[in-house]
Amino acid sequence: MTSTSPTLEHKQLCEQLHYHCHRYYVLDDPEISDAEYDRLFQRLLELEKQLPELAVASSPSQRVGAPALDAFNSVEHRLPMLSLDNAFSDDELAAFDKRVADKLAGSYHYVCEPKYDGIAASLIYQRGELIQAATRGDGQRGEDITQNVKTINSVPLKLSGEHWPDLFEVRGEVYMPLKGFAELNQQALQNGQKTFVNPRNAAAGSLRQLDSKITANRPLEFCAYSVGFVEGAHFADSHSSALAKLKQWGFLISPLLKRVASIEQCLDYYRELEQQRAALAFDIDGIVYKIDEFELQQQLGFVSRAPRWAIARKFPAQEEITELKDVEFQVGRTGVVTPVAKLKPVFVGGVTVSNASLHNREEIERLGLKIGDSVVIRRAGDVIPKVVSAVANKRQSDARAIVFPEHCPACGSELQASDKEVAIRCQAGLSCPAQLKESLRHFASRDAMDIDGLGEKLLEQLVDTGLVKGIADLFKLEAWQLAGLERMGDKSANNLVAALEKAKHCQLERFIFALGIREVGQATSRNLVRHFASLDALAGASLDALCEVDDVGPIVAEHIVHFFAQEKNQQSIAALIEAGLSWQTPVSSDARGQSLDGQTWVLTGTLESMPRNDAKKLIQALGAKVSGSVSKNTDLLVAGPGAGSKLKKAQELGIETWDEQQFLAFIEQQR
């Protein structure tokens, strides 16, 4: 490019950088390395330093660097940014559909979209270049946040493709992905700064920074969800086709978008998204349904504050305010003492919540909590409820400080802290009844020894009555002893004795996981067995030898060495073997059949022949990793009935897909 004029070179660099930015931030499919992108960007900056007139508004260099503002200017929306009516039940959604049907003579379609939990924004483009961005504000007027929006990499400064309207508005949601939110709060903790309560607040706070350089360091995304005013061209007859155009021009569009033909399919979409909600990479608080055809939207029109052709179906609230009644301290399997918030019961995230983890002393200090405070509780999907903040202006004069115990609340042993971790621990081990109960519960769990009928209430009785003082005592139990316990008859007692006898013959990887070694989960247990093949070899392994195993680093290796060096653990394992526990020497994947080492598989839909967790274990036993999401790194997707967005994405990426019968045939070949 040495013979190219600076102006032409600058134009070519702008085009390349816009293209690669779109590939990276919108398509998640980069074509060049970060280092190569940086070299192109640095060359662009060099040219603009030489010729400042090249630094036009659409240059990639203008994403960051504008001077800090004194205040935001007010912007009037040419078309009001109206709110939507809400439906909170199937019946209310059906009533909305009936109102639509009564006003429309013929058939119609809905477009279903997730309602991102972020901040609505309006972007205006003139001749393909971003000239203004504004918040929704009160719907009539918002704030000019152009410089801040320019820092969001998924917002195109200059549109791709061609045939755009001369002047038009794109509306969408600015949000913060959950991964970025977690990293942002982690950085804040490390720097001694205040953390954000949730991703929505973090996004809002980031957009309203007067210094765009601060916004540029926040992991924001923009997802387009509609078109506002349009001048100069007619480019779409429907909402879905308009969004398809926006995608061609470089905008991020929700991959979960779906066009359906009936209200029943709208309800199915709601249930499907409700199931996926906790696993999504971003927060959503409901579904938006819109009549797809623009002509029919115009026929339906508006009421004073909302369109008649759209409605939002809300999910159960994920945050509520309640009272912190008390704090109790529970002892876990490894002796960690955890503070647990006892709450005035509150309905949040679809369930009634009365307890929430407070994690440790530092978390309580960070939140500034006192007993009696009004607190914000958050629950997303199946995630354990969490106290995210205290409502400072509601604190009562009789609020009490939270005092940590000096002795174990279960056995009275002195608690100890370590310089290496925040947690405080009871050092009594299995002589502590709380640790024994938790260890037994883990040992008997489905993913460990899978002892059917050995529930939490029964385990508590076994420890409290003195029938079980160590794990090996489980296998010495007789039916007559069990039958005398509360809610245990002869049949239940005999069934449990049979289940204990069956559990004696197990897989080595299950036994290792069941031992409860710190930070050794199922995958690590499996890798340890694949590497060492026997319990004796594992128990005698050095730190260096352990670090050669996949998924084992220095910290996990130290936990393993420490566990097997403890005399009480050696005695416990010896007692279990003496009680009759045994396992076969594992067969290598090469002897078993095809190895899937290094591959990544994804399971989706409902498998009819087995639970998905069992299928996952079969795949992992052959060496593959099982991921929860489809990406370009996925090697194969197994799709059962009801497969949805994952199957669609796999097909778009050209990833090999099997149905359940193909999967079962493959597994049979490996045996």
NUTI-573079 format. One line per 2 residues: number of its first residue (from 0); their letters; for each residue x, y, z of C-alpha. Coordinates in steps of 0.02 Angstrom, whole numbers, always signed. Example, Ala and Ser with C-alpha at 12.3 -4.5 7.8 and 13.67 -1.06 7.14 Angstrom:
<pts>
0	as	+615/-225/+390 | +684/-53/+357
</pts>
This chain:
<pts>
0	mt	+0/+0/+0 | +153/+114/-5
2	st	+104/+183/-174 | -76/+218/-119
4	sp	-125/+396/-72 | -155/+425/+115
6	tl	-338/+466/+82 | -369/+304/-13
8	eh	-269/+203/+113 | -372/+279/+253
10	kq	-534/+236/+164 | -476/+56/+138
12	lc	-423/+42/+321 | -592/+107/+379
14	eq	-682/-22/+272 | -570/-162/+336
16	lh	-589/-112/+519 | -778/-93/+506
18	yh	-787/-264/+424 | -678/-352/+552
20	ch	-765/-264/+698 | -932/-330/+633
22	ry	-860/-506/+614 | -794/-503/+792
24	yv	-929/-414/+893 | -1089/-454/+797
26	ld	-1058/-619/+707 | -937/-690/+839
28	dp	-834/-758/+695 | -669/-661/+679
30	ei	-562/-684/+524 | -402/-604/+590
32	sd	-306/-606/+753 | -318/-467/+883
34	ae	-138/-422/+845 | -174/-399/+660
36	yd	-328/-293/+700 | -220/-186/+815
38	rl	-91/-160/+677 | -226/-99/+557
40	fq	-298/+16/+690 | -127/+89/+733
42	rl	-95/+125/+549 | -263/+215/+542
44	le	-213/+323/+691 | -46/+363/+610
46	le	-133/+426/+452 | -256/+531/+553
48	kq	-112/+606/+653 | -27/+655/+490
50	lp	-190/+718/+412 | -315/+766/+550
52	el	-451/+801/+421 | -463/+612/+392
54	av	-532/+585/+568 | -714/+600/+512
56	as	-861/+547/+621 | -875/+374/+541
58	sp	-692/+329/+568 | -661/+181/+686
60	sq	-547/+297/+784 | -699/+399/+838
62	rv	-772/+260/+944 | -667/+330/+1087
64	ga	-585/+496/+1116 | -717/+632/+1121
66	pa	-692/+762/+1258 | -793/+736/+1418
68	ld	-961/+827/+1421 | -1022/+949/+1552
70	af	-1200/+885/+1532 | -1309/+789/+1409
72	ns	-1410/+887/+1281 | -1595/+852/+1265
74	ve	-1660/+766/+1107 | -1840/+764/+1046
76	hr	-1893/+602/+963 | -1972/+625/+792
78	lp	-2082/+475/+829 | -2124/+446/+1013
80	ml	-2040/+295/+1092 | -2197/+221/+1167
82	sl	-2206/+92/+1305 | -2294/-75/+1285
84	dn	-2445/-146/+1373 | -2405/-300/+1479
86	af	-2482/-473/+1492 | -2445/-573/+1649
88	sd	-2538/-734/+1607 | -2590/-846/+1463
90	de	-2768/-781/+1480 | -2713/-599/+1464
92	la	-2611/-641/+1309 | -2760/-734/+1234
94	af	-2870/-582/+1270 | -2744/-472/+1176
96	dk	-2751/-590/+1027 | -2941/-585/+1028
98	rv	-2937/-395/+1021 | -2820/-406/+871
100	ad	-2927/-535/+783 | -3085/-432/+810
102	kl	-3006/-284/+719 | -2921/-379/+576
104	ag	-3021/-465/+440 | -2893/-592/+380
106	sy	-2743/-692/+442 | -2591/-616/+525
108	hy	-2424/-668/+599 | -2331/-626/+759
110	vc	-2146/-598/+783 | -2085/-661/+952
112	ep	-1929/-582/+1027 | -1844/-591/+1197
114	ky	-1863/-430/+1296 | -1684/-385/+1338
116	dg	-1665/-310/+1512 | -1568/-155/+1465
118	ia	-1590/+26/+1412 | -1689/+74/+1256
120	as	-1595/+184/+1133 | -1630/+273/+969
122	li	-1496/+280/+833 | -1512/+394/+681
124	yq	-1418/+361/+519 | -1395/+484/+376
126	rg	-1328/+417/+211 | -1270/+261/+303
128	el	-1176/+349/+443 | -1223/+363/+628
130	iq	-1260/+546/+667 | -1355/+538/+832
132	aa	-1399/+421/+975 | -1521/+457/+1115
134	tr	-1599/+375/+1267 | -1787/+342/+1272
136	gd	-1811/+466/+1415 | -1997/+499/+1441
138	gq	-2038/+436/+1266 | -2051/+611/+1195
140	rg	-1878/+676/+1240 | -1716/+588/+1284
142	ed	-1533/+629/+1312 | -1401/+640/+1176
144	it	-1281/+495/+1209 | -1200/+491/+1035
146	qn	-1020/+490/+1096 | -1054/+349/+1219
148	vk	-1149/+241/+1094 | -1005/+259/+971
150	ti	-896/+162/+1093 | -1009/+8/+1080
152	ns	-926/-108/+956 | -1088/-191/+900
154	vp	-1155/-22/+843 | -1103/+9/+661
156	lk	-1033/+184/+636 | -1054/+158/+448
158	ls	-1178/+34/+377 | -1130/-116/+273
160	ge	-1218/-162/+111 | -1317/-37/+9
162	hw	-1490/+37/-27 | -1513/+114/+146
164	pd	-1642/+251/+169 | -1568/+427/+162
166	lf	-1617/+458/+342 | -1689/+331/+462
168	ev	-1697/+279/+643 | -1649/+112/+721
170	rg	-1713/+69/+894 | -1642/-62/+1009
172	ev	-1580/-109/+1181 | -1412/-70/+1256
174	ym	-1370/-208/+1379 | -1224/-288/+1470
176	pl	-1192/-475/+1444 | -1181/-575/+1605
178	kg	-1000/-624/+1578 | -947/-444/+1554
180	fa	-1050/-392/+1706 | -963/-520/+1816
182	el	-792/-465/+1754 | -835/-281/+1782
184	nq	-888/-314/+1962 | -733/-421/+1992
186	qa	-623/-277/+1935 | -719/-159/+2049
188	lq	-690/-274/+2198 | -504/-286/+2160
190	ng	-493/-96/+2152 | -594/-69/+2310
192	qk	-737/+11/+2213 | -925/-8/+2231
194	tf	-1001/-147/+2127 | -1159/-139/+2019
196	vn	-1318/-222/+2081 | -1368/-300/+1914
198	pr	-1324/-291/+1728 | -1464/-169/+1689
200	na	-1403/-42/+1816 | -1226/-67/+1753
202	aa	-1282/-32/+1574 | -1381/+122/+1625
204	gs	-1237/+191/+1726 | -1115/+159/+1585
206	lr	-1223/+249/+1456 | -1240/+404/+1565
208	ql	-1055/+436/+1588 | -1008/+612/+1535
210	ds	-836/+545/+1487 | -854/+422/+1342
212	ki	-684/+346/+1383 | -764/+269/+1538
214	ta	-908/+199/+1434 | -781/+126/+1311
216	nr	-712/+17/+1451 | -882/-57/+1492
218	pl	-936/-218/+1402 | -1095/-152/+1320
220	ef	-1191/-223/+1173 | -1331/-153/+1064
222	ca	-1468/-266/+994 | -1583/-186/+865
224	ys	-1768/-226/+885 | -1862/-105/+770
226	vg	-1857/+37/+645 | -1925/+209/+690
228	fv	-1949/+347/+561 | -1888/+320/+382
230	eg	-1854/+449/+246 | -1798/+421/+67
232	ah	-1838/+237/+34 | -1964/+100/+67
234	fa	-1865/-53/+115 | -1981/-173/+205
236	ds	-2163/-228/+217 | -2149/-316/+383
238	hs	-2060/-309/+548 | -1965/-472/+516
240	sa	-1905/-417/+344 | -1851/-248/+416
242	la	-1746/-336/+548 | -1672/-448/+413
244	kl	-1618/-291/+320 | -1542/-218/+478
246	kq	-1442/-378/+500 | -1375/-361/+322
248	wg	-1323/-182/+360 | -1220/-236/+510
250	fl	-1334/-233/+662 | -1343/-366/+796
252	is	-1516/-445/+791 | -1578/-567/+924
254	pl	-1538/-746/+870 | -1694/-801/+966
256	lk	-1814/-704/+852 | -1957/-811/+786
258	rv	-2105/-780/+668 | -2261/-880/+711
260	as	-2438/-897/+644 | -2545/-916/+800
262	ie	-2564/-864/+981 | -2536/-1047/+1030
264	qc	-2363/-1038/+953 | -2333/-876/+1049
266	ld	-2371/-970/+1210 | -2253/-1111/+1158
268	yy	-2116/-982/+1126 | -2142/-908/+1300
270	re	-2124/-1079/+1383 | -1970/-1119/+1278
272	le	-1884/-955/+1323 | -1932/-974/+1506
274	qq	-1839/-1140/+1506 | -1686/-1064/+1421
276	ra	-1685/-903/+1521 | -1561/-952/+1657
278	al	-1436/-1018/+1528 | -1437/-863/+1416
280	af	-1284/-751/+1405 | -1389/-597/+1448
282	di	-1538/-551/+1558 | -1713/-549/+1485
284	dg	-1870/-503/+1582 | -2003/-562/+1461
286	iv	-2059/-584/+1280 | -2118/-452/+1157
288	yk	-2250/-502/+1030 | -2280/-391/+878
290	id	-2395/-408/+729 | -2273/-437/+587
292	ef	-2359/-351/+439 | -2335/-161/+439
294	el	-2500/-132/+347 | -2593/-225/+484
296	qq	-2499/-127/+618 | -2565/+33/+539
298	ql	-2742/-36/+539 | -2731/-76/+724
300	gf	-2655/+93/+769 | -2616/+157/+944
302	vs	-2695/+201/+1109 | -2628/+352/+1201
304	ra	-2469/+271/+1267 | -2446/+105/+1176
306	pr	-2471/+19/+1008 | -2621/-97/+988
308	wa	-2515/-216/+883 | -2385/-262/+1016
310	ia	-2381/-327/+1193 | -2249/-383/+1319
312	rk	-2271/-546/+1414 | -2174/-530/+1576
314	fp	-2079/-667/+1665 | -2095/-680/+1855
316	aq	-1994/-542/+1938 | -1812/-587/+1973
318	ee	-1787/-452/+2105 | -1891/-405/+2255
320	it	-1867/-312/+2420 | -1893/-400/+2586
322	el	-1831/-396/+2766 | -1672/-479/+2831
324	kd	-1743/-560/+2989 | -1585/-648/+3049
326	ve	-1422/-731/+2996 | -1383/-913/+3034
328	fq	-1215/-1000/+3010 | -1209/-1169/+2922
330	vg	-1063/-1291/+2915 | -1027/-1370/+2745
332	rt	-947/-1533/+2693 | -770/-1462/+2696
334	gv	-796/-1369/+2860 | -828/-1197/+2784
336	vt	-945/-1094/+2892 | -1067/-999/+2780
338	pv	-1183/-859/+2836 | -1362/-885/+2775
340	ak	-1489/-744/+2769 | -1656/-786/+2849
342	lk	-1783/-678/+2756 | -1962/-627/+2773
344	pv	-2035/-742/+2637 | -2052/-657/+2469
346	fv	-2108/-719/+2297 | -1966/-691/+2172
348	gg	-1912/-779/+2013 | -2066/-891/+2017
350	vt	-2041/-961/+2193 | -2059/-907/+2375
352	vs	-1888/-869/+2447 | -1850/-868/+2634
354	na	-1662/-905/+2634 | -1515/-835/+2535
356	sl	-1328/-863/+2542 | -1219/-721/+2605
358	hn	-1058/-813/+2557 | -933/-745/+2683
360	re	-883/-605/+2802 | -812/-496/+2661
362	ei	-975/-504/+2564 | -1074/-447/+2716
364	er	-952/-303/+2743 | -960/-256/+2559
366	lg	-1149/-250/+2564 | -1150/-158/+2731
368	lk	-1288/-271/+2797 | -1370/-270/+2967
370	ig	-1506/-381/+3037 | -1672/-291/+3013
372	ds	-1621/-210/+2848 | -1732/-203/+2694
374	vv	-1634/-297/+2561 | -1646/-328/+2374
376	ir	-1657/-514/+2332 | -1615/-579/+2159
378	ra	-1656/-749/+2088 | -1624/-793/+1905
380	gd	-1695/-959/+1845 | -1635/-1100/+1955
382	vi	-1493/-997/+2029 | -1482/-991/+2219
384	pk	-1562/-829/+2284 | -1437/-691/+2321
386	vv	-1440/-534/+2427 | -1378/-399/+2307
388	sa	-1396/-241/+2412 | -1467/-159/+2565
390	va	-1593/-17/+2550 | -1498/+111/+2654
392	nk	-1638/+239/+2671 | -1754/+108/+2748
394	rq	-1637/+57/+2890 | -1722/+56/+3061
396	sd	-1641/+121/+3221 | -1645/-53/+3300
398	ar	-1546/-138/+3158 | -1414/-255/+3231
400	ai	-1236/-295/+3174 | -1201/-470/+3107
402	vf	-1077/-557/+3223 | -978/-706/+3162
404	pe	-956/-854/+3281 | -787/-902/+3354
406	hc	-836/-1084/+3377 | -919/-1209/+3260
408	pa	-1109/-1195/+3280 | -1124/-1385/+3253
410	cg	-987/-1459/+3364 | -912/-1316/+3464
412	se	-736/-1333/+3392 | -635/-1174/+3373
414	lq	-650/-1098/+3200 | -494/-1056/+3102
416	as	-458/-934/+2962 | -324/-950/+2828
418	dk	-217/-820/+2742 | -253/-909/+2577
420	ev	-443/-890/+2579 | -585/-784/+2645
422	ai	-680/-930/+2722 | -671/-984/+2905
424	rc	-672/-1171/+2938 | -712/-1300/+3070
426	qa	-562/-1417/+3079 | -653/-1561/+3165
428	gl	-683/-1657/+3002 | -806/-1803/+3009
430	sc	-812/-1792/+3199 | -916/-1635/+3168
432	pa	-1096/-1695/+3142 | -1133/-1557/+3015
434	ql	-983/-1603/+2907 | -1024/-1788/+2923
436	ke	-1203/-1760/+2865 | -1148/-1655/+2716
438	sl	-1013/-1781/+2670 | -1139/-1923/+2677
440	rh	-1262/-1825/+2571 | -1128/-1794/+2439
442	fa	-1068/-1976/+2446 | -1244/-2043/+2417
444	sr	-1294/-1917/+2284 | -1345/-1967/+2109
446	da	-1184/-1911/+2025 | -1078/-1997/+2158
448	md	-1127/-2169/+2226 | -1311/-2148/+2177
450	id	-1384/-2235/+2331 | -1572/-2236/+2302
452	gl	-1678/-2203/+2457 | -1542/-2120/+2561
454	ge	-1620/-1948/+2576 | -1570/-1797/+2680
456	kl	-1695/-1827/+2821 | -1643/-2008/+2840
458	le	-1458/-1962/+2842 | -1491/-1839/+2982
460	ql	-1576/-1976/+3083 | -1433/-2098/+3053
462	vd	-1306/-1973/+3119 | -1413/-1905/+3261
464	tg	-1452/-2082/+3327 | -1270/-2134/+3316
466	lv	-1300/-2274/+3190 | -1178/-2192/+3069
468	kg	-1017/-2113/+3136 | -918/-2129/+2975
470	ia	-955/-2158/+2791 | -911/-2343/+2798
472	dl	-1045/-2368/+2932 | -1176/-2350/+2795
474	fk	-1130/-2520/+2726 | -1146/-2603/+2897
476	le	-1328/-2555/+2919 | -1456/-2694/+2936
478	aw	-1639/-2687/+2890 | -1700/-2707/+3071
480	ql	-1600/-2554/+3124 | -1672/-2449/+2983
482	ag	-1851/-2508/+3009 | -1851/-2432/+3183
484	le	-1820/-2256/+3117 | -1955/-2125/+3086
486	rm	-2049/-2148/+2920 | -1955/-2311/+2883
488	gd	-2051/-2474/+2867 | -1988/-2649/+2830
490	ks	-2005/-2629/+2642 | -1911/-2463/+2638
492	an	-1776/-2533/+2751 | -1750/-2686/+2641
494	nl	-1746/-2579/+2484 | -1612/-2467/+2558
496	va	-1504/-2615/+2612 | -1518/-2681/+2433
498	al	-1470/-2511/+2363 | -1318/-2504/+2478
500	ek	-1265/-2677/+2421 | -1282/-2625/+2239
502	ak	-1179/-2468/+2271 | -1031/-2573/+2331
504	hc	-991/-2615/+2149 | -955/-2447/+2071
506	ql	-850/-2354/+1944 | -686/-2287/+2011
508	er	-721/-2111/+1945 | -886/-2107/+2042
510	fi	-797/-2164/+2200 | -664/-2029/+2184
512	fa	-796/-1896/+2157 | -895/-1965/+2306
514	lg	-744/-1943/+2421 | -774/-1756/+2415
516	ir	-597/-1696/+2381 | -597/-1507/+2372
518	ev	-622/-1439/+2195 | -623/-1615/+2119
520	gq	-785/-1626/+2020 | -851/-1758/+1901
522	at	-746/-1705/+1752 | -586/-1697/+1856
524	sr	-623/-1868/+1933 | -645/-1941/+1761
526	nl	-481/-1865/+1700 | -389/-1930/+1853
528	vr	-450/-2107/+1820 | -407/-2097/+1636
530	hf	-231/-2042/+1683 | -188/-2150/+1836
532	as	-306/-2300/+1809 | -300/-2353/+1993
534	ld	-338/-2279/+2163 | -166/-2328/+2231
536	al	-78/-2238/+2089 | -184/-2082/+2117
538	ag	-160/-2085/+2307 | +30/-2094/+2286
540	as	+44/-1964/+2147 | +157/-1814/+2169
542	ld	+108/-1633/+2135 | +204/-1635/+1970
544	al	+121/-1797/+1914 | -52/-1730/+1956
546	ce	-20/-1569/+1860 | +4/-1673/+1702
548	vd	-181/-1718/+1707 | -306/-1617/+1604
550	dv	-406/-1496/+1711 | -285/-1511/+1860
552	gp	-182/-1360/+1909 | -67/-1329/+2058
554	iv	-209/-1285/+2179 | -315/-1438/+2138
556	ae	-159/-1547/+2141 | -118/-1481/+2316
558	hi	-295/-1522/+2376 | -278/-1701/+2310
560	vh	-107/-1730/+2390 | -170/-1656/+2554
562	ff	-326/-1766/+2553 | -233/-1930/+2529
564	aq	-98/-1880/+2655 | -226/-1864/+2796
566	ek	-229/-2017/+2908 | -415/-2001/+2941
568	nq	-450/-2007/+2753 | -337/-2158/+2731
570	qs	-432/-2245/+2870 | -600/-2199/+2793
572	ia	-551/-2270/+2622 | -482/-2428/+2702
574	al	-644/-2450/+2801 | -747/-2431/+2641
576	ie	-644/-2563/+2552 | -658/-2677/+2703
578	ag	-847/-2651/+2697 | -847/-2725/+2522
580	ls	-830/-2579/+2401 | -743/-2625/+2239
582	wq	-725/-2564/+2061 | -664/-2631/+1895
584	tp	-502/-2569/+1818 | -560/-2437/+1692
586	vs	-546/-2479/+1509 | -456/-2350/+1402
588	sd	-554/-2264/+1265 | -440/-2342/+1133
590	ar	-485/-2517/+1193 | -668/-2469/+1202
592	gq	-686/-2396/+1030 | -672/-2225/+949
594	sl	-594/-2091/+1060 | -674/-1919/+1056
596	dg	-525/-1833/+1139 | -523/-1647/+1099
598	qt	-699/-1643/+1029 | -843/-1534/+1090
600	wv	-1021/-1600/+1082 | -1187/-1516/+1122
602	lt	-1350/-1598/+1178 | -1518/-1515/+1144
604	gt	-1700/-1564/+1150 | -1771/-1710/+1251
606	le	-1693/-1883/+1233 | -1825/-2019/+1245
608	sm	-1710/-2164/+1289 | -1617/-2086/+1436
610	pr	-1597/-1925/+1536 | -1483/-1798/+1454
612	nd	-1365/-1807/+1602 | -1337/-1993/+1568
614	ak	-1303/-1957/+1385 | -1180/-1823/+1438
616	kl	-1085/-1949/+1544 | -1075/-2073/+1399
618	iq	-1000/-1939/+1287 | -878/-1881/+1420
620	al	-824/-2061/+1451 | -763/-2064/+1270
622	ga	-659/-1909/+1297 | -767/-1768/+1228
624	kv	-819/-1610/+1316 | -1006/-1573/+1325
626	sg	-1047/-1389/+1305 | -1210/-1299/+1341
628	sv	-1201/-1188/+1187 | -1166/-1205/+1000
630	sk	-1018/-1114/+925 | -899/-1132/+779
632	nt	-795/-1245/+892 | -936/-1372/+911
634	dl	-895/-1539/+827 | -1066/-1622/+837
636	lv	-1243/-1586/+899 | -1360/-1722/+963
638	ag	-1539/-1660/+942 | -1689/-1743/+1021
640	pg	-1873/-1696/+1001 | -1908/-1514/+1044
642	ag	-1738/-1451/+989 | -1745/-1265/+955
644	sk	-1620/-1123/+936 | -1465/-1232/+961
646	lk	-1516/-1345/+816 | -1549/-1194/+706
648	ka	-1381/-1117/+746 | -1291/-1282/+714
650	qe	-1374/-1294/+544 | -1324/-1115/+504
652	lg	-1143/-1153/+551 | -1142/-1316/+452
654	ie	-1109/-1422/+608 | -1145/-1609/+594
656	tw	-1308/-1654/+680 | -1369/-1825/+740
658	de	-1540/-1879/+797 | -1560/-1992/+948
660	qq	-1554/-2154/+847 | -1389/-2107/+767
662	fl	-1319/-2065/+938 | -1376/-2230/+1015
664	af	-1304/-2328/+868 | -1136/-2241/+891
666	ie	-1134/-2276/+1079 | -1175/-2460/+1048
668	qq	-1026/-2473/+929 | -909/-2414/+1067
670	r	-956/-2552/+1189
</pts>
